[in-house]
Amino acid sequence: MLKMMACCGGCLCCQCCCNEGETRTPEELTILGETREDEDEILPRKDYESLDYDRCINEPFLEVLEGLDNKKARRYEAIKWILVFAIGVSTGLTGLFVDFFVWLFTQLKFSLVGQSVEECSENGCLALSLLELLALNMVFVFISSVLVLIEPVAAGSGIPEIKSYLNGVKIPGIVRLRTFICKVTGVLFAVAGGLFVGKEGPMIHSGAIVGAGLPQFQSITFKKIRFHFPYFRSDRDKRDFVSAGAAAGVAAAFGAPIGGTLFSLEEGSSFWNQALTWKVLFCSMSATFTLNFFRSGINFNKWGSFQLPGLLNFGEFKCVDGDKTCHLWTAVDLAFFVLMGVAGGLLGALFNCINKRLAKYRMRNVHPKARFIRLLESLLVCMVTTLVIFVASVTLGECRDLVSTNNNTSTQGSVNEEVNSTIRRFFCYNNTYNDMATLFFNPQEVAIHQLFHQNATFSPVTLLLFFVLYFFLSCWTYGVSVPSGLFVPSLLCGASLGRLVANVLKINFHMQIYSGTFALIGAAAFLGGVVRMTISLTVILIESTNEITYGLPIMITLMVAKWTGDFFNKGIYDIHIHLKGVPLLEWETEVEMDKLTASDIMEPNLTYVYPHTRIQSLVSILRTTVYHAFPVVTENRDNEKEFMKGNILISNNIRFKVQHDMYCSSIELQHVPYPNLYPDQSPSEEWTLEERFRPLTFHGLILRSQLVNLLIRGVCYAENQSSASQPRLSHSEMTEDYPRFPDIHDLDLALLNPRMIVDVTPYMNPCPYTVSPNTCVSQVFNLFRTMGLRHLPVVNAVGEIVGIITRHNLTHEFLVAKLRQHYITI
């Protein structure tokens, strides 16, 4: 017997009844959170909902448009610009908060431990210094991991989730206030705890949450925070603000407003227009200059000087005045940059491969167990990282002469003062310092700055060991239950590799090169090999260096790194999106997919409602299905003609005999262009095949949330009344509960008369996007993705709905399966 299938928000959910002895498919295992050890493929989960970027042009919305004049439209636009500015300022202040407390805790930790090491190096009590460092780090990481246990979505960088959200997938809890608090607080303790994570990635997530929550003027977490603000209560407006917030997060992290705008365009939003570009750029600028203003004032006591544009500052790249043989880079260096791009792509692919296997191991062996197991894993990673840092600094570091820090940097006095204040002398005497400890016992941003601007201060052996240790520890760390970014660890890994290459070329081949350039290109190569970003990452790095001449080598390096890495696997964010089973839609489909048409991929089995439906039928449909939208249909034209003649019409196995004159009089009174059909029960599984696929004239789509809202507010009329007597809801009443609408199970059936009738026609969307059954898949895909649709009805030439397409029907895995069936059929 056929099972009822219907359209759901974002994707179709298959309800299968499997006995314990039956073999489940990979799709079912993914939905149930199970995996097979011999199955490497993870299929997109079908329980993710989609956002609806398309407007619902129903009667309440049209009433709002009719009352909208030019003055109100300008006021509406002005409010949007004010909110965009507020999002940028709030994101900048968030970055300031994180940066200040990370600096405070890190300085406290390194000052205590550094002083202890200096004293114990003479007294022989290094074990005590190690215990002090271990205790401080584990306390910080414990707090960070506990916050993630409170809100699990706060783990990681958040970029995969935000990328999925901007792609049109609703990730539960991803933009909640509780997630924001746990993310911001957790990341500062994770970074201060010595884990190889960055705070720049979580800044993007934090900015997106600010963008999602600030325009709503209410909170689900703190229910007392609720103001009457009827604007921007739709997925369309919210997604635009999230795009602006994510771009502001990038801008605040790197001081790169243009790069933030391009990041939101390249990595996230599928729908874009000129007005949105201006708002996102303005929001990014607001975040950058807010953070710059306060950091410059706090650090240099020069308010309004704007000297520190972002959380991560690469410093100034320039040669010594008067040294005519020095060049930042030459055409000959481009060949080495290409080779470094290849190496970065290979190492990035290796990093992603190892991290993917670790993530799968965690999914099978850590996440299914009690929550405290995740906490123990975080503490284990913290303990191992602390031991490696301490032991490597004590035993593997090389004592270097302090004089070497001033070579080739005579014109960079301010830079050298900062660099010399961060060197570590662990077990090195007679005006020398420990190069390994100088890298490990400093904040990551300081270590990157040293690799970019110090000349001949790190031995090749130290750089190689540092790269290997940092590579594997950062790979292990990314994925544990703490908020963690990947930008800074990847930059530091690549910078050490680039400096290693520069040292080899200088020492062994006696080449006149600028070491800082090779460190920057190495950082770009490795980061590009890991995340596989091109346009936005190029601009971010150029803005961070404030050196436009680096544009060409950075772009070439990132392109080569991406091409090399893509030969083996996807970027790290796409890998984690895939592991979560998120049905992400790529930019376009493969060429061979055009062998399929809309009729090949659509879902033909539909659950639908009639324009006038009894309450008991609606309640039954809503309670027995999990679908998020329903086509509003009538029988085909022949049946409608027979109905108007007074003949018997079969609907839902119930016969209604209606006299012609009664029907005409009701039509005149109600002014409704649809037959008044009263189904008394939900679509039955006892229908015959002919009844299931009988022609249905399509009139529009209505969402589950709209139907539940109508039932809860008592929008209905009696059978002996006209539908004009039905109460009317305004647009603000329809969207009042956004984004969390009431559930059908919250409905008190005792307050409803099951024989009452609901007229859904004023509230349905009568003009959604539709496609023909013969439309090729590439056209369907481009329409669905570009317009940000949630449901795409398939309607034939005579206006009959024959199926519906959702996000699940357009995923790569689903299209590949359908193409395979197509070849088998041929």
N, C-alpha and C positions, 0 to 999 in steps of 0.2 A: 504494500500500500504506500502510496506517495505521502511524503511528509510535507507539511505546509512550510513554505519558505517565504520570507518577506524582506523588504528593505529595512535596513537598520542604519543608525547614525554612523556613517563612515564605512561600515563593512557588514556583511551578512554573517549571521551566527547560525551555525549548523548544530541542531540539537540531536545528538545521536544517542541511542540506547544500546550500549554494548554490554554484553555479559562479561563476567570476570575472565572467562576462558577465551574470549575473542581477542584477536590481535588488533590493536588500535593503530590508526594511521599516524604518520609523523605530525600532521596537522592537529589531530586530537591530542597527541602527547604534548604539543606545544601549548595548546589552550589549557590543558590540565597542569602545566608546569612540570611535565615529565620529559625526559630525554632518553634516547637509546644510546648506549655506548658505541654501537657500531654505526650510528647515524651521525654524520658530520653536518648535515644540512638542517637548518632551523627555518621553518616556514613562518611567514607573517601570521601573528595571532589575529583571530577574528573578533576579539572582544574589545578592541580599541574603537572609540568613537571618532568621528570626523567633525571638524569645525565647519560651520556653514558661512562661507564668505559671501554668498549670494543673498541679495535682499529678498524678503518675502513681501511681494507687492499685493497685499490683501487690503480689504476695505479700511481697517483702522490705520494702516500706513498711508493710504491715499488721503484720508481725512487730515493727517498731519501735514502732508504736502500741500493740500488745499489751503491750510491756514498759515503756510510759510511764505512770507514776503521777503523782499530784498533786505530789509532791515533785520529781520530775524535770522536770515541766512548769514549775514555778516557777523551778527552776534554769536551765532553757533560756531562760525569759523574762528572768531577771536577767542572763544573759550577753548577751542582745540589747540590753538597756538600757545595759550597760557599754560595749559596742561602739559604740552610738550616741553616748554621751558622748565616747568616744575619738575618733570621727570628727569631732565638733564641735571638740574641743580641737586636733586635728591640723590641721584646716582653718584655725582661727584662727592657729595658729603659722605655717602656710604664708603666710597674708596678712601676718603680721608680718615674715617673711623677705623677701617681695617688696617691701613698703613700705620697709623699712630700706635695702635696697640701691638701690632706685630713688632714694630721698632722697639717699643717699651719692653715687651717680654723678652725679645731677643737680646737687647742690650743688657738686661738684668741677668740673663742666663750666661752669656759669654763673659761678662765681667766677673761674675762669681767663679765660674769654672776656670777662666783664664788665670785669674789670680791664684786659684788653688793649684793649678798645674805648675805655675812658675815657682810656687813655694815647695810643692811636693817633688819637683825635679831635683831639688837639693836635699830634701829630707827623706826621700824614698817612700812617699805615701801616695803613689799614683792611683792605687785602688780606691782611695777615698775620693779623689777627683772624679774618677770614673763613676762611682756611685752617686755623686752629686749630679753629674750630667745626666745619668740614667734616670734618677728620680725626677728631676725637673721635666725631662722630655716625656716620660711616661705619664706624669700628672697632666700635662698639657694634652697629650694624645688621648688620654682617658676621657677628658672633658669633651673633646671634639667628637670622639666615637659615641659617647652617650647622647649627644645632641642628634647624631645621625640615627640612632636607635629610636629617638622620639619621632623624627620625621625622616624615614628612609630615603625619600626622594632627594634629600639634601646631599647625598653622597656623590662623590665624583665632581667633575667640573660643571655639569649641567648643560654643557654645550650640545651633546646629543639630544637631550630632551627639548631644549629650546629650538634646535634645528628641526626636530620632528613637529613641534608645535607650529612653527612658521610654515612648515610644509602642509599643514592642515590636519594634524592628528592631535586629538585631545589626550594629554597625559594626565591622569588624575593627580591632583595635589601639586602640580609642578609650579604654579604661580600663586600659591597661597602665602599669607603673611607668616604663618608658622614656619613654612619652608624658608622664607627669607631670613627670619631670626636665627634659625638653626644653621643656615648656610653661612651667613656673615660671621656669626660668633664661632662656628666650628672651624672655618678656614683660618681664622687668625690663630687659634690654638694649634691647628695642625701644622701651620708654617712655623710657629714659635716652638713647637715640639720637635723640630729637627727632621721631620719627614721630608723626603725629596718631592715636594709638591709646591705648586705656585698659587698665588692668590689672584693672578690675573684672569684665569679661566672662570672661577666662580664669580668674578665681578660681572661677567657677561650675563650669567644666570640671575644675579642680584638685580642688575639693571632691568632685565626683562620682567622680573616680578614687580619692581617699582612701576614699570610701564603698564602692567596689567591691573595692578591694584589701585593706584592713585586716582585714575579717572572714575573709579566706581564709587568712591566715598563710602565704602562699607567693607566689612571683613566677615568672612565665614568663621575664622578662628576666634575672633573677639566679637561676639554678636552685638555688644553695646556700641561698637563703632558702626553707626548706620545713619547716614544723612540722606535727606530727600534730594536726589540729583537724578533726574529722569533721562539725562543724555548718555549717549555712548553705551547703551545696554544691548550690545549685539556682538557676535563673534567677529563681525567685519571690523568694527571700531576697535575692539580689544586687540585684535591681531595687529592692527596698524600701530597701536601704542606699544605692544610688545616688540615690534620691529625697531621702534625708536629707542626703547629701553635697552635692547641688546646692543644696538650700535653705540649708545652712550656708555655702556659697560666697557666696550673695546676702547672707546676714546679715553675714558678715565684710566684704564689700565696702561695704555701705551702712549697717551698724549697724541693720539692719531684720529682726529675727527673724520677725516676723509676715509681713512682705512676702516673706521667703524661703520660708516655708511656703506662702503663696498662689501664689508663682511655681512651685513644684514641682507644685502642684495644677493651676494654670491652664495652664501651658505644657508640662507633661510627662506625668505619670502618668495612664494611662487607668483604672487600678484603684486605688481608694482606700477606706479604712475608718477608723473612729474610732481604733483602736489605732495605725495608721500616722500619723495626724495628730498624736497626742501625741508619738510618737517623733521625727517630723520637727521639731516645734516645740522639743522639748528639745534636739535636736542644733543647731538654729539658735541657741538661747539660749546653749548652750555655746560655740559659735564666736564669737558677739558679745562675750561677757564675757571670754573668753580673750584676744582681741585687744585689747579695751578695757583690761584689767588691765595688760598688758605695755606698750602704747603710752602709757598715762597715766604709768606708772612711768618709762619711758625718756625721754619728752619733758618731763615736768614734775617728775620725781623725787618723785611722790606716789603711791606704790604703794597700790593699793586704792581710789583716788579715782574711777575709772571716768569720766573726762572726755572720752575720744575713742572713741566707740562703733564707728566703722567707718573704712575706708580713705578714704572720701569724706565729709567733714563740711561741711554747708551753713552752719553757724553759726547764731546766734540772730537771729530776725527780730522787732524791736520798735521802737516809736516812741520819740522823745526824751521823757524825763520832763517833764511840764508842758506839752507841746505838745498842746493839746486839738483842734487842727484835723487832726492826723495820724491816719490809720487805715490798717491794713494793706491793707484792701480794703473796698469798699462795693458795694451792689447795682448802682449805675451801672456799676461796673467790670466786672460780669459780661458786659455786652454786648461790651466790648472783648475779654474773655477768649474769648468764642465766636468772634469774628472772628480772634483769634490762633490758636484751634484750627483754623479753616478754613485759615488760612495755613500752619500747621504741617503739616496733612494734605497740602496741595498740595506744599509743599517736600519733605516726606518721600517722597511718591510720585515726585517728580522725582529725589530722591537714589537711591531704589531702582531706578528705571528706568535711570539712568546706570550704577549699580553692576552691574546685571544684564547690561548690554551689555558692560561691562568684563570681567565674569566669563566671559561667553561667548567674548570675544576671547581671554582667557587659555586657556580650554579648547581652542580651536582652534589657537592660534599659539605659546603659551608652554609649556604642560604637556606636549605631545607631544615636545618637543625635550629636549636634554640638561639635566640638573639645574642645571648652573651658569648656565643662562639665567634661571632663577628667582632665583638669587642676584644676577645682574646687574640684574634688574628691581628687586629690593629696594634695591640700592645706588643705582639711578637715581632711585627715588622719594625716597630719603634725601637725595640731592644736590639735587634740585629743591626739596624742602621746606626744606632748610637755606638755599639761596639766596633763596627767597621770604621766609623769616623775617628774614634779615639785611637784604636790600634793602628790604623793607617797613618794618622798624624804623628804618632809616637815612633813607629818603627820604619815607615816607608818614606818619610819626608827627607828632603836633602837640604842641608844648610847652605844658604846662598848669601853672598856678600851684599850688604845693604847699599853699597855704592852703585850697584847695577841698576837700582830702581830709578836713578836719575839720568841714565844714558838716553840720549835722543829725546829728552823731554824738558829741555831747559826753558821752553816758552810756555809750558803747561804747569805753572807753579801751583795754581789752585787744585789742579787734578792730582799732582804729586803729593800735596799736603794731605788730601783725602786718602790717597792710596797708602802712603807711609803710615797713616794713623790706623790702618786696618791690617798691617802685617803681624804675624804671630812668630814669636821667638822660641817656641817650645823646644827645649833641649839644644838650642843653638846659642853659642856665646861669641864673644869677641866681634861684636858688631855684625852678626849674621842673623838670619831668620830661617824659619822652617817653611818651605814653599808648599808642602802638602797641607800643613795646618792652616796656612794662609787661605787656601781655597776652601777647606772644610769648616773652619771655625770662623766663618763670616756669613752674613746673609747671602742668599743666592744672587741677589741683584749686585751686591758688592763684588762677588767673585766674577760675575760677568764683566763688570766694569774693569776689574783688574786684567782679565784676559784680553780685553779690547785695547787697553791703554798702557799697560806696563810692558817694557821691552827687555827681553833676556832675563826674566826673573823666575822662570819655571823651567826646570830641566825636562828634556823629552821623556825620560822614564817616568817622572812624576805625572806629566800630562797623560801619558798612556795609561798608567795605573788609575788615575783619577777618572778617565773616561770609562774604563771597563767597570770600575766599581759603581760609578754613577749610572751607567747604562742599565745594569741589571737591577740595582736597588730601586731606581725610579720606575722601571718596568714592573717590578713586583708591587710597588706601592700603589700605582694607579689601578684602582679597583677595590681597595680596601674600604671599610666603612668610615671614611672621613671625607669632608669636602676637600677636593684636590684638583688643582689645575695642572696642565701639562706643558704650557707654553714655556715657562721659565726653566724647568728641568731640561726640556729639549734644547733650549737655547744654550744652556750651560754645557750640556753634553757636546753639542756641535761646536761651541766656541773652543772648548779644550782640544777637540780634534783639529780644528782649524789652526790653533796656535802650534800644535804638534807638527802639522805640515809646514808651517812657516819656519819653525826652528830647524827642521830637517833641510829645507831649501837654503836657509841662511848658513847653517853650519857645514853641511856636506857639499853643497853646490855653490856656496858663496854668492848667492843672488841678492841683489839690492831690492828688497821688497818691504812693504809696510805690513808689519805683523798684525796690526789691528784689523786691517782689511781681510786678511785670511781668516782671522777669528770670527769676524762678522759673517763672511761667506760660509764658513763651516757651520755656524749657528743656523743660518738660513737653510743650508742644505739638509741638515738633520731634522730641523723642524718641518720643512717642506716634505721630507720623506715620511714623516710620521703622520701629519695632519692632511697632507695633499691639498693645501690651499694654494692658489696662485695669485690672482689679481689682488685680493684684499691683503694678503700677507706681504706682497711686494710693497704696497703703499704703506702698510703699517711699519715695516722695517725702514723704509725711506724716511717717513715722518719721525720715527724714533731716533734715527741718526742725524736728522736735519741736514742731510748731505744728498742733494739731488743727483750728483755724479755717480752714486752707487745704484742708480735705477737699473741700468743695463745689466751689470753683473749679477745683481740680486734676482732680476727677472729670469735671466738665462739659467741661473743655478736652480731656482725653484721649478722651472719648467722641466729641466733635465731630471731633477729629483722626483717630481711627480710621475713623469713617464716611466722612469726606472722602477719606482715602487708599484705603480699600477700594473706592471707586468706580473707581479707576484700576488698582491692582495689589495684590499681597499684601505682607505685612510682609517685612523684609529677611531674617529667619531662614527663613521659609517659602520665599522665593525661592531661597535657597541650598540648602535641602533638595530643592526641585524640580530644581535644576540638577544635583545629585548623583544624581538618579534614585532617591531613597529612596522606597519605597512607604509613605508616611505615611497613616494613617487619620485623617480629620477627626473632629469630635465627633459628627456625624450625617450621614445621607445626605439628598439632596434628595427632596422629596415625590414627584416623578414617578417615582423609582426603584422605588416600590412596585408599579409595573406589572410588575416582574420578580419571579420566584420563585427559590428555591434551585436548582431544576432548570435554570433559564436560565443561571446563572453558574457552576455547579459544573464540575469537570473529570471527565468520565465515564470516561476511559481510565486504568485503574489498574494499578499493579504491586503485587502482593500476595504474601504468604507464607501457608503453611499452619501449623496448630498444631505439627505435627511435620514437619520439613523436613531433607533431607540437607544436609550441609556443602557439597558441591559446588554445590548449587542456591543456597544463601545467598551463597557466595563469588561466583558468577556474577552474581547480582542486584546485589550491592553493588559489584562492579567495573565493571559495565556501565551503571550508573545513578548519578545524582548526587543522588538524592532522600533526604530525611532522615526519612521515616516510611513505614511500610507497613501497610496493613490486614491483620489476621489473619483469614482466612476459611476456610470449608469450602463444599463444594457445597451446593446447596439441599436441602430436606428430602426431596424425592422421591429424589434420588440417594443420600442418606444411608440411606434405608430400603432401597433396592436394594442398597447396599453391605452392610448388615447381613444381608441375605438370602443373601449370597454371590455375587451377580451381578457381572458385569464392570463396573468403573468406569473411565472414561476421564479421566485427569488429566495435563495437560501432554503430550498425545499419547503417553502411556505407559500400557499396560494392566496393571492389577494384578488378579489373581484371588485372592480371599481367601475361605477357607472360613468358614462361619458360626461353627462351634464354636471355631476358632482366634481369631477376632476377639472372641468373647464372653469367652474365657478371658483374653485380653490386657487387656480392659477391666476385668475383675474384679481383675487384678493391679495395674494401673496407676492405677485410680481416676481416669481422665481422661475428661471429658465430651465429647471431640472425637474424630472418626475419625482413625485413625493413617495419614495420607497421606504418601507418600514421593516427592515429585517429584524426578526426577533431573536436571532442567535448568531454567534460568530461563525465564520466559514467552517464548514464541517469536513472532517476527514472522510465522511461517508459519501461525499460527492463523487459522481462518476467522472471519468476522464473528460467526457464531453462537457459536463458542467464546469469542471475546473478551467478549461481553456475556451470557454465561450467568449465571443467578442465583447469587449468592454470599451465604451467610449470614455476617453480620458478627459477630465475637467480640471485637474490640479493636484497638488500635494498638500497634505497637512501633517504637521509634526506631532509626535507623541506628547511633547510638552504642551502644545496648544490644546490638544484634546483633554488632557488632564486638567489644565487650567480652566477650560470651559465647564468640566464636570464639577470641580471644586467650587466654582463661583455660581453654580446653578444656572448656567445659560442653557435654557431649554424651553419648550412649550408643550402644551397638552395636545392630544390628538384631535380634539374638537375645536382647537383654536388655530389661528393663522400664525405662520412663522414670524409675522411682523410683531407679534406680542412677545417674542423672545427678547430677553434683556441684551443690551449691546455693551460690549467692552471696548474701551479706548486702547490706543496703542501703548500708553504708559501702563495700563493695567495688565496688558498681555506680557509686557517685559519687566514687570515689577520684581519678580523673583529671580531674574537673571543674576548670576550664571547657574544657580542651583535651583531648578524647578521642582515642585512637589512630585512625589511618586504616587503612582496609582494605588499602592497599598496603604497610603496615608488617607485615602478617601473613606469617609464614613458612609457606607451604603444605606444605613438607616435613614439618612437625611434625603435620599433620592427616591423618586418614584421610577421604577424600572420601565414603566410604560411611556414615560415622557420622551419627547423627541428632541434631538439636537440638530439644528441647522448649521452645518459646518462651512457652508459656502462663503460667508463673509470673512472667514478667518484663514481659509486655505490660500495657497499661492496659485493663482489661476494661470500664471504665465511663466513657469520654470523653463530652464533650458531643456530642450529635447533633441534627440537625434533619430535618424531613420535606421531601420534594421540593417540597411546596406552600407552604412557609414564605415569607412575603414578605421582600424584601431588607432592609427596615429592621429587622426582628426578627433576621435573620441578622447584620446589621452590629452591632447593639447587643450581641448575645450575644458575638460574636467580640471586639469591642473592649473591652467592659466586663470580661470574664473573662480577657482577655489570652491568647487561645488561639493556638495555632500551626497546628493542623489541626482542621477541623470536618467530620466525615463526614456524608454525606447518606444516611439509611437510610429505606427505605419501611416500609409498615405491617406487613409480614411479616418484618421484620428483615434484609432484604437490602440490602447497600450498593450504591448506584447512582452514587455520585460522592463527591468530596471538595472542600472549599472551603478555600483558604488566603488569606493576606493579599493576594496578587496579584489574586485574584478579587474583592476588595472595594475596590480603589483607584478613585478617581473616574474616571480615564481608561478603565479596563476596564468599569466600569458604564455609562459614556456610550456606549462602542462596542456593548455588548450591548443597550442601550436603542434604539440606532439600528437594530440588526438586528431588534429586536422590532417597530419601526414598519414596517420593510420587509416583514416577514412578514405583518403585518396588512394 
